[in-house]
Amino acid sequence: MGERGIFNTAPLVGGSMGVPNPPGDLDPVALENALMETWNEEGTFEATIEARRDRASPFTFLEGPPTANGRPGIHHVISRLFKDLVCRWKTMEGHVVERKGGWDTHGLPVEIEVQKQLDLMSNEAIEAYGMEAFNERCKESVWTYEETWREMTERMGFWIDMDDPYVTLHDEYIESAWWSLKRMFDK
């Protein structure tokens, strides 16, 4: 952060209240970096879970996961802001809130992106290219912006466990989805 820290040494206004004198009194990037560094060094997110694990009722949160074949937008920041607020509120109420992150690796956005990359504008063109080859390109495509998503997630202070994410293209996930659908159908 340098000599100045997050606040500069400009004169204060407002008498005994000590309100910093704008402009330029706060370095938001330095504040952000200092806060992230503290949270990482102290394991703050993990500590909120461990401190309650044996004595608190759970509040389950599974993120409706993003598709990492596209860049995050402001709408993703807004939705994650609200998700994080609810989880922090439940933590402050005393619940243990494990926040399982994931990656959506299926669906139309992935297929459309790959179709554009390969200039395949019809089902016939995809079939001529080869379904197996097309599916492999889709599987590769879903990780294009993973690091961008991870950076945005950390920078906005969204606490979520991405060390062991659920990934919708993994066989275990697909099998669990089919199992759930079968159970619902049987009822």
N, C-alpha and C positions, 0 to 999 in steps of 0.2 A: 504493500500500500504506500510505501514511501514515508517521508518525514511528516507529511501533512495528515496522514490517516484518511479517514472518510470525510472529516470536516476540515475546512480550512481555518485559518486563524484570523479571519476577518472580524472586525468589531461586532459586538452583539447589539441588537436593538431591543427595545421593549423593557428596559429597566431590569428589575430583578428576575424577570421570566427567562432571560438569556436566550432569546430567539435569534438564530443565526441570521445574518444580514445577507439577503440575496443580492445579486445573482451569484451562482457558482459555489455555494457553501457546501453542497453535498456532491460527492462523486458517486453516482449510483452504480457504476461498474465496479468500483473498488468495494463498495458496500456489498454488492452481489457476490463478488469473488471471496470476500472475507467470510460472509455468511456460509457460502457453499463449502469453503475450506473447513470451517468450524464444524458444520454438520457432518462432513466426511470424516474428519479426524476423530470426532467424538462418537461417531456411529449413532447419531441422534435418531434417525428413523428406526433403526434396528432396536434401539433402546426403548422406544415407545411400545414396541411389541413385547420384548423380553420382560420389561418391568411389570407387565400385566398378565403374562401368559398363564400362570398357575392360579390366578385368583379372579380373573375377569370373565364375564360372558363374552362370547365372540360376536363380532359384527362382520359378516362376510362381504367381501368386495371382490368381484371379478370384473376387471375392466373389459368393456366392449372394445376389443383391441383394434388398433389402427392397422391399415395396410401400408407397409413400408415401401411400396413401389412408387409412391407419390410423396412429394414434400409436404410437411405439415403446414397448415394454414392457420389464420387467426381463429377460425371456428374450432379448430382442435385445441387451441390454447384456452378458449372460453369454456369448452365442455370439460376439459381437464381441470380447470380452475374450480368448477362446481363439484366435480367428483372429489377433488382433494379437500375442499371445504367440508363436505359431508363426512369424509373419513377422519379429518382432524377433529371435527365436532364430536363424533362418536368416540374417538380416543379420549377427548377431554371429559366425556361422560363416564369414562372408566372402562370402556370395552377394549378388548384386544382386537385390533383391526389389522389383519394380515391382508396386504394388498397385492394380489396376484396379477401380474401383467401378462400380456400375450401379444401375439402377432396374427392378424387375419391374413391368411395366405391363399384364400380362395375367392372366387367371385368374379363378377363382370368387370370391375375396374382393372383387375390384373389382366384378364383376357384382352380387353380393349387396348390397354397399353402395349401389350406384346403384338397384337394385330397391327397397330400403328407402326411399331418399330420394324416389323417384317413386311409391311405394306400388303397385308392379307385382308382384303375388304369383303370377303364372303366366306360362308361355311365351306364352299367348294374349294376355295383357295387354301383354307386351313387344312382340309383333308388331303389336298394335293401336297402340301408341305409335309404332312405326316402328323397324326395326333400325338404320338409319343414324343416326337421332337418338339412340337408345340407345347405340350405339357411341361417338358424339361425347361424350355425357355421361360414359361410362366413361373416355375419354381425358382429359377435364378432371379427373375425380375422382382420378386417380392422383397428381396433384401437390398434393393438399390439404395434406399435412403435410410437404412437402419441407423447408421451413426448420426445422421441429421436428427432423427426422431429422439435418439438417446440424449443428444446434446440439448435439444429443446426441452425435453423432460426434466433434465437436471437443472438447466438454467432457470426454468420457471418455478423450481422448488416443488415439483410434483413428486411426492413420495410414493413409490411403487416398486415392488420387487421384480426386477428384470433379470436377476441372476438365474432364475429357473422359470422362464416364461412358458405359457402354454402356446403351442403353435398349431394352427388348424390344419397344416398339411402333414403332420406326424400321424402315423397309423393309429397310435393309441387314442389320439383325439378323435379321429374319424370313427373308430370303432365305438367310442363312448357316445358319440352323437347318434350313431345308428342304434345302439343299444337303448338309449333314451327314447328315441322315436318308436322303437318296437314296443317298449313298455307302455308308452302312451296309447299306441294303437291297440294293444291287447286289452286295455281297460276300456 
